[in-house]
Amino acid sequence: MAKQTAEKSPFWTVFNAKDGKEAKIKQIQTAVELLREMLDKPENPRQASLWAQALIPFSGDQLAEAFNACALTSKGWPTLGDITEPIFAAEFAADLAWLLQRLKLHKPEWRDRPAIFGPDYRKPGAGIDEWTKGPETHAAVPAPPIPPRLVRALQVLGAGTELDGLTELARHPGAGGVIADSVESGKARFQVERDFRAAWMMARREELAAWRPTQRFS
């Protein structure tokens, strides 16, 4: 729903082109001035330039949604954090969901899940010891590589090791953690998500600090 709204906004038009670093900087400056106009604030080219330098690591789609949300909800001039907070929130939610879904399948050891077969059976006329292997009910699922950002977040969560981070995250009910009752389940969910969010933000900050312009800008 958010993306559909952003695609109908003037900010989507601003960020629709994908033409390299200089064009991306110009797009962000244009978006800042457009936001300023929509919020009825005075022009500030210097601020637009500074924001462009700070926001260039984010994709055009992310920025279009974030600027549109600020235009619709801000009562005063937003901070850079007001632009990036919904971007980080969406990234974190997607990363957490990705890990929880796969952790439930591959366990903290992050091992491949073997194929699962139905019970063995005897074909009509087969001898008493002539069994046929049951049909495959679930195909084997290799454990996928964990993206570098999440590896780093798991290391932080696990106080240094990825395995300990996965073990801690496995307490989350969404990863199949066995909780006695709904109250304990809610506590575990809150604690694990809070701790993993802090670890994830540390990894994301390190990622942004090390960010360098690449060949393509989206």
Secondary structure, DSSP 8 states (H G I E B T S, - for coil): -HHHHHHTSHHHHHT-----HHHHHHHHHHHHHHHHHHTT----HHHHHHHHHHHTTS-HHHHHHHHHHHHHH-SS---HHHHHHHHHHHHHHHHHHHHHHHHHHHTTTT--B--EE---B--TT--TT--B---EEE--B------HHHHHHHHHHTTT-HHHHHHHHTTSGGGT---SSHHHHHHHHHHHHHHHHHHHHHHHHHHHHT----S---
